[in-house]
């Protein structure tokens, strides 16, 4: 790759170079993503079916020590 003297370039030339580099990066990322998706599709034929677990929220268990800490409701006695 040829070396570029960045100090010798004008602002417009530097901006153009940046745009070209960004565009090339996007192209390479898109190509690599397509490769990975194709490989994933190929590998997915060997995958075992995944069992879906119920999505219900877990129930919090009350510990006996927590029960002792909570104050009991006091019933007012009729006089």
Backbone as XML, in Angstrom:
<?xml version="1.0"?>
<chain id="A" units="angstrom">
  <residue number="1" name="UNK">
    <atom name="N" x="0.847" y="-1.174" z="0.000"/>
    <atom name="CA" x="0.000" y="0.000" z="0.000"/>
    <atom name="C" x="0.893" y="1.237" z="0.000"/>
  </residue>
  <residue number="2" name="UNK">
    <atom name="N" x="0.515" y="2.182" z="-0.803"/>
    <atom name="CA" x="1.307" y="3.404" z="-0.909"/>
    <atom name="C" x="1.090" y="4.276" z="0.320"/>
  </residue>
  <residue number="3" name="UNK">
    <atom name="N" x="2.151" y="4.903" z="0.788"/>
    <atom name="CA" x="2.035" y="5.814" z="1.914"/>
    <atom name="C" x="1.477" y="7.133" z="1.425"/>
  </residue>
  <residue number="4" name="UNK">
    <atom name="N" x="0.638" y="7.734" z="2.245"/>
    <atom name="CA" x="0.040" y="9.019" z="1.912"/>
    <atom name="C" x="0.574" y="10.044" z="2.897"/>
  </residue>
  <residue number="5" name="UNK">
    <atom name="N" x="1.050" y="11.142" z="2.373"/>
    <atom name="CA" x="1.531" y="12.231" z="3.236"/>
    <atom name="C" x="0.318" y="13.047" z="3.662"/>
  </residue>
  <residue number="6" name="UNK">
    <atom name="N" x="-0.215" y="12.727" z="4.836"/>
    <atom name="CA" x="-1.425" y="13.389" z="5.309"/>
    <atom name="C" x="-1.211" y="14.878" z="5.554"/>
  </residue>
  <residue number="7" name="UNK">
    <atom name="N" x="-0.013" y="15.257" z="5.917"/>
    <atom name="CA" x="0.276" y="16.669" z="6.154"/>
    <atom name="C" x="0.193" y="17.491" z="4.873"/>
  </residue>
  <residue number="8" name="UNK">
    <atom name="N" x="0.438" y="16.869" z="3.741"/>
    <atom name="CA" x="0.434" y="17.592" z="2.470"/>
    <atom name="C" x="-0.980" y="17.736" z="1.889"/>
  </residue>
  <residue number="9" name="UNK">
    <atom name="N" x="-1.958" y="16.968" z="2.425"/>
    <atom name="CA" x="-3.316" y="17.010" z="1.889"/>
    <atom name="C" x="-4.091" y="18.206" z="2.434"/>
  </residue>
  <residue number="10" name="UNK">
    <atom name="N" x="-4.982" y="18.737" z="1.611"/>
    <atom name="CA" x="-5.856" y="19.833" z="2.056"/>
    <atom name="C" x="-6.991" y="19.245" z="2.902"/>
  </residue>
  <residue number="11" name="UNK">
    <atom name="N" x="-7.750" y="20.097" z="3.525"/>
    <atom name="CA" x="-8.871" y="19.661" z="4.354"/>
    <atom name="C" x="-9.881" y="18.895" z="3.505"/>
  </residue>
  <residue number="12" name="UNK">
    <atom name="N" x="-10.148" y="19.396" z="2.294"/>
    <atom name="CA" x="-11.110" y="18.741" z="1.413"/>
    <atom name="C" x="-10.619" y="17.346" z="1.019"/>
  </residue>
  <residue number="13" name="UNK">
    <atom name="N" x="-9.331" y="17.225" z="0.745"/>
    <atom name="CA" x="-8.767" y="15.929" z="0.374"/>
    <atom name="C" x="-8.796" y="14.954" z="1.552"/>
  </residue>
  <residue number="14" name="UNK">
    <atom name="N" x="-8.516" y="15.470" z="2.739"/>
    <atom name="CA" x="-8.582" y="14.623" z="3.933"/>
    <atom name="C" x="-10.010" y="14.151" z="4.196"/>
  </residue>
  <residue number="15" name="UNK">
    <atom name="N" x="-10.977" y="15.069" z="4.024"/>
    <atom name="CA" x="-12.382" y="14.706" z="4.222"/>
    <atom name="C" x="-12.803" y="13.655" z="3.202"/>
  </residue>
  <residue number="16" name="UNK">
    <atom name="N" x="-12.361" y="13.808" z="1.971"/>
    <atom name="CA" x="-12.675" y="12.838" z="0.928"/>
    <atom name="C" x="-12.051" y="11.481" z="1.254"/>
  </residue>
  <residue number="17" name="UNK">
    <atom name="N" x="-10.823" y="11.484" z="1.733"/>
    <atom name="CA" x="-10.139" y="10.248" z="2.111"/>
    <atom name="C" x="-10.884" y="9.558" z="3.252"/>
  </residue>
  <residue number="18" name="UNK">
    <atom name="N" x="-11.318" y="10.354" z="4.222"/>
    <atom name="CA" x="-12.087" y="9.801" z="5.346"/>
    <atom name="C" x="-13.373" y="9.150" z="4.840"/>
  </residue>
  <residue number="19" name="UNK">
    <atom name="N" x="-14.084" y="9.826" z="3.932"/>
    <atom name="CA" x="-15.328" y="9.284" z="3.388"/>
    <atom name="C" x="-15.085" y="7.985" z="2.632"/>
  </residue>
  <residue number="20" name="UNK">
    <atom name="N" x="-14.003" y="7.935" z="1.867"/>
    <atom name="CA" x="-13.669" y="6.723" z="1.114"/>
    <atom name="C" x="-13.339" y="5.572" z="2.065"/>
  </residue>
  <residue number="21" name="UNK">
    <atom name="N" x="-12.612" y="5.878" z="3.115"/>
    <atom name="CA" x="-12.241" y="4.853" z="4.090"/>
    <atom name="C" x="-13.484" y="4.332" z="4.815"/>
  </residue>
  <residue number="22" name="UNK">
    <atom name="N" x="-14.376" y="5.237" z="5.182"/>
    <atom name="CA" x="-15.607" y="4.840" z="5.857"/>
    <atom name="C" x="-16.454" y="3.956" z="4.958"/>
  </residue>
  <residue number="23" name="UNK">
    <atom name="N" x="-16.574" y="4.334" z="3.697"/>
    <atom name="CA" x="-17.352" y="3.544" z="2.746"/>
    <atom name="C" x="-16.752" y="2.148" z="2.575"/>
  </residue>
  <residue number="24" name="UNK">
    <atom name="N" x="-15.445" y="2.072" z="2.472"/>
    <atom name="CA" x="-14.771" y="0.778" z="2.318"/>
    <atom name="C" x="-14.968" y="-0.085" z="3.561"/>
  </residue>
  <residue number="25" name="UNK">
    <atom name="N" x="-14.908" y="0.535" z="4.743"/>
    <atom name="CA" x="-15.140" y="-0.215" z="5.974"/>
    <atom name="C" x="-16.551" y="-0.782" z="6.017"/>
  </residue>
  <residue number="26" name="UNK">
    <atom name="N" x="-17.547" y="0.010" z="5.637"/>
    <atom name="CA" x="-18.932" y="-0.468" z="5.611"/>
    <atom name="C" x="-19.075" y="-1.649" z="4.656"/>
  </residue>
  <residue number="27" name="UNK">
    <atom name="N" x="-18.426" y="-1.585" z="3.500"/>
    <atom name="CA" x="-18.485" y="-2.676" z="2.528"/>
    <atom name="C" x="-17.883" y="-3.954" z="3.111"/>
  </residue>
  <residue number="28" name="UNK">
    <atom name="N" x="-16.727" y="-3.827" z="3.767"/>
    <atom name="CA" x="-16.062" y="-4.992" z="4.329"/>
    <atom name="C" x="-16.869" y="-5.589" z="5.482"/>
  </residue>
  <residue number="29" name="UNK">
    <atom name="N" x="-17.458" y="-4.735" z="6.297"/>
    <atom name="CA" x="-18.278" y="-5.222" z="7.405"/>
    <atom name="C" x="-19.499" y="-5.958" z="6.866"/>
  </residue>
  <residue number="30" name="UNK">
    <atom name="N" x="-20.150" y="-5.405" z="5.840"/>
    <atom name="CA" x="-21.326" y="-6.051" z="5.254"/>
    <atom name="C" x="-20.956" y="-7.397" z="4.636"/>
  </residue>
  <residue number="31" name="UNK">
    <atom name="N" x="-19.814" y="-7.473" z="3.955"/>
    <atom name="CA" x="-19.377" y="-8.727" z="3.350"/>
    <atom name="C" x="-19.093" y="-9.766" z="4.423"/>
  </residue>
  <residue number="32" name="UNK">
    <atom name="N" x="-18.423" y="-9.364" z="5.485"/>
    <atom name="CA" x="-18.099" y="-10.298" z="6.573"/>
    <atom name="C" x="-19.365" y="-10.767" z="7.281"/>
  </residue>
  <residue number="33" name="UNK">
    <atom name="N" x="-20.321" y="-9.856" z="7.467"/>
    <atom name="CA" x="-21.574" y="-10.213" z="8.110"/>
    <atom name="C" x="-22.324" y="-11.244" z="7.260"/>
  </residue>
  <residue number="34" name="UNK">
    <atom name="N" x="-22.326" y="-11.065" z="5.943"/>
    <atom name="CA" x="-22.975" y="-12.025" z="5.049"/>
    <atom name="C" x="-22.292" y="-13.387" z="5.150"/>
  </residue>
  <residue number="35" name="UNK">
    <atom name="N" x="-20.956" y="-13.408" z="5.212"/>
    <atom name="CA" x="-20.224" y="-14.659" z="5.362"/>
    <atom name="C" x="-20.611" y="-15.374" z="6.659"/>
  </residue>
  <residue number="36" name="UNK">
    <atom name="N" x="-20.660" y="-14.611" z="7.752"/>
    <atom name="CA" x="-20.980" y="-15.201" z="9.050"/>
    <atom name="C" x="-22.417" y="-15.708" z="9.098"/>
  </residue>
  <residue number="37" name="UNK">
    <atom name="N" x="-23.342" y="-14.971" z="8.491"/>
    <atom name="CA" x="-24.735" y="-15.415" z="8.469"/>
    <atom name="C" x="-24.883" y="-16.692" z="7.651"/>
  </residue>
  <residue number="38" name="UNK">
    <atom name="N" x="-24.152" y="-16.805" z="6.527"/>
    <atom name="CA" x="-24.188" y="-18.019" z="5.717"/>
    <atom name="C" x="-23.621" y="-19.201" z="6.500"/>
  </residue>
  <residue number="39" name="UNK">
    <atom name="N" x="-22.539" y="-18.978" z="7.223"/>
    <atom name="CA" x="-21.944" y="-20.037" z="8.031"/>
    <atom name="C" x="-22.876" y="-20.448" z="9.159"/>
  </residue>
  <residue number="40" name="UNK">
    <atom name="N" x="-23.526" y="-19.486" z="9.783"/>
    <atom name="CA" x="-24.473" y="-19.773" z="10.857"/>
    <atom name="C" x="-25.653" y="-20.585" z="10.332"/>
  </residue>
  <residue number="41" name="UNK">
    <atom name="N" x="-26.128" y="-20.246" z="9.153"/>
    <atom name="CA" x="-27.221" y="-20.989" z="8.537"/>
    <atom name="C" x="-26.803" y="-22.430" z="8.264"/>
  </residue>
  <residue number="42" name="UNK">
    <atom name="N" x="-25.580" y="-22.613" z="7.793"/>
    <atom name="CA" x="-25.059" y="-23.947" z="7.522"/>
    <atom name="C" x="-24.945" y="-24.745" z="8.825"/>
  </residue>
  <residue number="43" name="UNK">
    <atom name="N" x="-24.484" y="-24.096" z="9.889"/>
    <atom name="CA" x="-24.314" y="-24.784" z="11.166"/>
    <atom name="C" x="-25.647" y="-25.073" z="11.853"/>
  </residue>
  <residue number="44" name="UNK">
    <atom name="N" x="-26.654" y="-24.281" z="11.568"/>
    <atom name="CA" x="-27.936" y="-24.446" z="12.252"/>
    <atom name="C" x="-28.617" y="-25.757" z="11.902"/>
  </residue>
  <residue number="45" name="UNK">
    <atom name="N" x="-28.226" y="-26.387" z="10.798"/>
    <atom name="CA" x="-28.832" y="-27.675" z="10.454"/>
    <atom name="C" x="-28.419" y="-28.771" z="11.425"/>
  </residue>
  <residue number="46" name="UNK">
    <atom name="N" x="-27.336" y="-28.559" z="12.155"/>
    <atom name="CA" x="-26.853" y="-29.548" z="13.116"/>
    <atom name="C" x="-27.347" y="-29.278" z="14.534"/>
  </residue>
  <residue number="47" name="UNK">
    <atom name="N" x="-28.059" y="-28.206" z="14.719"/>
    <atom name="CA" x="-28.487" y="-27.811" z="16.062"/>
    <atom name="C" x="-29.642" y="-28.681" z="16.533"/>
  </residue>
  <residue number="48" name="UNK">
    <atom name="N" x="-29.663" y="-28.951" z="17.816"/>
    <atom name="CA" x="-30.777" y="-29.658" z="18.420"/>
    <atom name="C" x="-31.875" y="-28.648" z="18.708"/>
  </residue>
  <residue number="49" name="UNK">
    <atom name="N" x="-33.124" y="-29.055" z="18.631"/>
    <atom name="CA" x="-34.196" y="-28.115" z="18.950"/>
    <atom name="C" x="-34.097" y="-27.692" z="20.415"/>
  </residue>
  <residue number="50" name="UNK">
    <atom name="N" x="-34.347" y="-26.460" z="20.665"/>
    <atom name="CA" x="-34.243" y="-25.900" z="22.009"/>
    <atom name="C" x="-35.603" y="-25.963" z="22.676"/>
  </residue>
  <residue number="51" name="UNK">
    <atom name="N" x="-35.619" y="-26.492" z="23.886"/>
    <atom name="CA" x="-36.870" y="-26.534" z="24.641"/>
    <atom name="C" x="-37.145" y="-25.153" z="25.200"/>
  </residue>
  <residue number="52" name="UNK">
    <atom name="N" x="-38.364" y="-24.696" z="25.016"/>
    <atom name="CA" x="-38.722" y="-23.387" z="25.566"/>
    <atom name="C" x="-39.133" y="-23.569" z="27.014"/>
  </residue>
  <residue number="53" name="UNK">
    <atom name="N" x="-38.534" y="-22.768" z="27.845"/>
    <atom name="CA" x="-38.860" y="-22.804" z="29.260"/>
    <atom name="C" x="-39.988" y="-21.830" z="29.535"/>
  </residue>
  <residue number="54" name="UNK">
    <atom name="N" x="-40.802" y="-22.121" z="30.529"/>
    <atom name="CA" x="-41.859" y="-21.153" z="30.860"/>
    <atom name="C" x="-41.241" y="-19.820" z="31.271"/>
  </residue>
  <residue number="55" name="UNK">
    <atom name="N" x="-41.890" y="-18.747" z="30.875"/>
    <atom name="CA" x="-41.334" y="-17.423" z="31.140"/>
    <atom name="C" x="-41.942" y="-16.768" z="32.374"/>
  </residue>
  <residue number="56" name="UNK">
    <atom name="N" x="-42.611" y="-17.552" z="33.196"/>
    <atom name="CA" x="-43.212" y="-16.995" z="34.404"/>
    <atom name="C" x="-42.116" y="-16.531" z="35.362"/>
  </residue>
  <residue number="57" name="UNK">
    <atom name="N" x="-42.419" y="-15.480" z="36.075"/>
    <atom name="CA" x="-41.459" y="-14.940" z="37.032"/>
    <atom name="C" x="-41.306" y="-15.912" z="38.203"/>
  </residue>
  <residue number="58" name="UNK">
    <atom name="N" x="-40.113" y="-16.054" z="38.732"/>
    <atom name="CA" x="-39.921" y="-16.954" z="39.868"/>
    <atom name="C" x="-40.642" y="-16.424" z="41.104"/>
  </residue>
  <residue number="59" name="UNK">
    <atom name="N" x="-41.139" y="-17.347" z="41.899"/>
    <atom name="CA" x="-41.861" y="-16.977" z="43.114"/>
    <atom name="C" x="-40.860" y="-16.860" z="44.250"/>
  </residue>
  <residue number="60" name="UNK">
    <atom name="N" x="-40.926" y="-15.749" z="44.963"/>
    <atom name="CA" x="-40.012" y="-15.524" z="46.081"/>
    <atom name="C" x="-40.480" y="-16.347" z="47.271"/>
  </residue>
  <residue number="61" name="UNK">
    <atom name="N" x="-39.550" y="-17.070" z="47.859"/>
    <atom name="CA" x="-39.876" y="-17.884" z="49.025"/>
    <atom name="C" x="-39.618" y="-17.063" z="50.283"/>
  </residue>
  <residue number="62" name="UNK">
    <atom name="N" x="-40.516" y="-17.206" z="51.239"/>
    <atom name="CA" x="-40.377" y="-16.487" z="52.500"/>
    <atom name="C" x="-39.615" y="-17.380" z="53.460"/>
  </residue>
  <residue number="63" name="UNK">
    <atom name="N" x="-38.543" y="-16.835" z="53.990"/>
    <atom name="CA" x="-37.754" y="-17.585" z="54.959"/>
    <atom name="C" x="-38.376" y="-17.437" z="56.337"/>
  </residue>
  <residue number="64" name="UNK">
    <atom name="N" x="-38.147" y="-18.434" z="57.166"/>
    <atom name="CA" x="-38.697" y="-18.381" z="58.517"/>
    <atom name="C" x="-38.108" y="-17.212" z="59.291"/>
  </residue>
  <residue number="65" name="UNK">
    <atom name="N" x="-36.867" y="-16.868" z="59.036"/>
    <atom name="CA" x="-36.251" y="-15.739" z="59.741"/>
    <atom name="C" x="-36.922" y="-14.431" z="59.320"/>
  </residue>
  <residue number="66" name="UNK">
    <atom name="N" x="-37.393" y="-14.350" z="58.054"/>
    <atom name="CA" x="-38.099" y="-13.155" z="57.599"/>
    <atom name="C" x="-39.466" y="-13.044" z="58.261"/>
  </residue>
  <residue number="67" name="UNK">
    <atom name="N" x="-40.110" y="-14.197" z="58.483"/>
    <atom name="CA" x="-41.416" y="-14.172" z="59.120"/>
    <atom name="C" x="-41.308" y="-13.654" z="60.548"/>
  </residue>
  <residue number="68" name="UNK">
    <atom name="N" x="-40.250" y="-13.999" z="61.248"/>
    <atom name="CA" x="-40.079" y="-13.577" z="62.632"/>
    <atom name="C" x="-39.814" y="-12.080" z="62.709"/>
  </residue>
  <residue number="69" name="UNK">
    <atom name="N" x="-39.185" y="-11.510" z="61.692"/>
    <atom name="CA" x="-38.860" y="-10.090" z="61.703"/>
    <atom name="C" x="-40.072" y="-9.200" z="61.415"/>
  </residue>
  <residue number="70" name="UNK">
    <atom name="N" x="-41.033" y="-9.701" z="60.684"/>
    <atom name="CA" x="-42.177" y="-8.866" z="60.321"/>
    <atom name="C" x="-43.132" y="-8.797" z="61.494"/>
  </residue>
  <residue number="71" name="UNK">
    <atom name="N" x="-43.577" y="-7.576" z="61.819"/>
    <atom name="CA" x="-44.491" y="-7.442" z="62.963"/>
    <atom name="C" x="-45.866" y="-8.010" z="62.623"/>
  </residue>
  <residue number="72" name="UNK">
    <atom name="N" x="-46.454" y="-8.675" z="63.572"/>
    <atom name="CA" x="-47.786" y="-9.232" z="63.413"/>
    <atom name="C" x="-48.811" y="-8.122" z="63.635"/>
  </residue>
  <residue number="73" name="UNK">
    <atom name="N" x="-49.936" y="-8.240" z="62.939"/>
    <atom name="CA" x="-50.978" y="-7.226" z="63.128"/>
    <atom name="C" x="-51.582" y="-7.410" z="64.520"/>
  </residue>
  <residue number="74" name="UNK">
    <atom name="N" x="-51.720" y="-6.304" z="65.204"/>
    <atom name="CA" x="-52.300" y="-6.369" z="66.532"/>
    <atom name="C" x="-53.774" y="-6.004" z="66.429"/>
  </residue>
  <residue number="75" name="UNK">
    <atom name="N" x="-54.589" y="-6.837" z="66.999"/>
    <atom name="CA" x="-56.030" y="-6.598" z="66.974"/>
    <atom name="C" x="-56.389" y="-5.854" z="68.254"/>
  </residue>
  <residue number="76" name="UNK">
    <atom name="N" x="-57.091" y="-4.759" z="68.069"/>
    <atom name="CA" x="-57.492" y="-3.972" z="69.241"/>
    <atom name="C" x="-58.572" y="-4.713" z="69.999"/>
  </residue>
  <residue number="77" name="UNK">
    <atom name="N" x="-58.418" y="-4.783" z="71.314"/>
    <atom name="CA" x="-59.390" y="-5.472" z="72.139"/>
    <atom name="C" x="-60.519" y="-4.502" z="72.494"/>
  </residue>
  <residue number="78" name="UNK">
    <atom name="N" x="-61.704" y="-5.004" z="72.430"/>
    <atom name="CA" x="-62.864" y="-4.169" z="72.778"/>
    <atom name="C" x="-62.951" y="-4.095" z="74.289"/>
  </residue>
  <residue number="79" name="UNK">
    <atom name="N" x="-63.220" y="-2.914" z="74.792"/>
    <atom name="CA" x="-63.241" y="-2.745" z="76.234"/>
    <atom name="C" x="-64.610" y="-2.948" z="76.804"/>
  </residue>
</chain>
